[in-house]
């Protein structure tokens, strides 16, 4: 099993910044992508950004230019730097690890951390 522990959520004013962190432990697939999804009240859970071990990144259009994802492979940790936050970014943010290649289909989730952006 894989355990994911998130931190860094909170309340921030519009235009502010937050940094989310997520550390994975356990039987992590060696070929993987780590990422962040978010779910606002009454909406589906959507990808925010993800990153492979090799550094290939993928962002939702709504966060391009404002959010930056990075990871430390040695620490099995992924970060999401969120700048220029908007009230529309308010959501529960979930960390995700998914297997790639031969590990495709493995999919693990954190419990989520709440980000609230006030106007």
C-alpha positions in Angstrom: 0.0 0.0 0.0 0.9 3.6 -0.5 0.3 6.4 2.1 0.1 10.0 1.1 0.3 12.8 3.6 -0.6 16.3 2.4 0.1 19.7 4.1 0.0 23.4 3.3 -3.6 24.2 2.8 -5.3 27.1 4.4 -7.1 30.4 4.0 -5.5 33.1 1.8 -6.7 36.3 0.2 -7.1 36.7 -3.5 -3.7 37.4 -5.1 -1.9 35.5 -2.4 0.2 32.4 -2.5 0.2 28.9 -0.9 2.5 25.9 -1.2 1.2 22.4 -0.9 3.4 19.4 -0.1 2.7 15.7 -0.3 5.0 12.9 0.8 4.4 9.3 -0.3 5.5 6.2 1.6 5.1 2.5 1.3 5.1 0.4 -1.9 5.4 3.3 -4.4 5.6 2.2 -8.0 9.0 3.0 -9.4 7.6 4.4 -12.6 5.0 7.0 -11.5 3.5 10.4 -11.8 2.7 12.5 -8.8 0.1 15.2 -9.0 -2.6 17.3 -7.5 -6.3 17.2 -8.2 -9.0 19.5 -6.8 -12.7 19.3 -6.1 -14.9 22.3 -5.4 -18.3 21.9 -3.7 -20.8 20.3 -6.1 -18.2 19.8 -8.8 -16.1 16.8 -10.0 -12.5 16.2 -9.1 -10.2 17.6 -11.8 -6.5 17.5 -12.5 -4.6 20.6 -11.5 -1.1 19.4 -12.4 1.1 16.3 -12.4 4.7 15.5 -12.9 6.6 12.3 -13.8 9.9 11.2 -12.2 11.7 12.5 -15.3 10.2 16.0 -14.8 7.5 16.0 -17.5 4.7 18.3 -16.3 1.1 18.7 -17.2 -1.1 21.6 -16.1 -4.8 22.4 -16.3 -5.4 25.5 -18.5 -6.9 27.4 -15.6 -3.7 27.3 -13.6 -1.0 27.7 -16.3 1.3 30.6 -15.4 0.1 30.7 -11.8 0.9 27.3 -10.4 4.1 25.4 -10.5 4.5 21.7 -9.7 7.8 20.1 -8.7 9.0 17.0 -7.0 11.9 15.6 -5.0 12.3 12.0 -6.1 14.7 11.2 -3.2 12.0 12.3 -0.7 9.0 11.0 -2.7 7.5 14.4 -2.3 5.6 16.6 -4.6 5.0 20.3 -4.3 2.5 22.7 -5.7 3.4 26.4 -5.6 0.2 28.4 -6.1 0.6 32.1 -6.8 -2.0 34.7 -7.8 -4.7 32.7 -6.2 -8.3 33.4 -7.1 -11.6 32.7 -5.3 -12.2 30.1 -8.1 -9.2 28.1 -6.8 -11.1 27.3 -3.6 -11.4 23.6 -3.3 -10.2 20.5 -1.5 -6.8 19.6 -3.1 -5.9 15.9 -3.3 -2.5 14.4 -3.8 -2.3 11.5 -6.2 0.3 8.9 -7.2 -0.4 6.8 -10.3 1.6 4.1 -11.8 3.0 4.3 -15.3 4.1 1.7 -17.8 4.1 -1.7 -16.2 2.6 -0.2 -13.1 -0.3 1.4 -15.0 -3.6 1.0 -13.0 -2.0 1.6 -9.6 -3.7 4.7 -8.3 -3.4 6.2 -4.8 -5.0 9.3 -3.1 -4.4 11.4 -0.1 -7.2 12.6 2.2 -7.1 16.1 0.8 -6.3 19.5 2.1 -8.6 22.5 2.0 -7.6 25.7 0.2 -9.9 28.7 0.6 -9.3 31.9 -1.3 -11.3 34.9 -0.1 -12.1 37.8 -2.3 
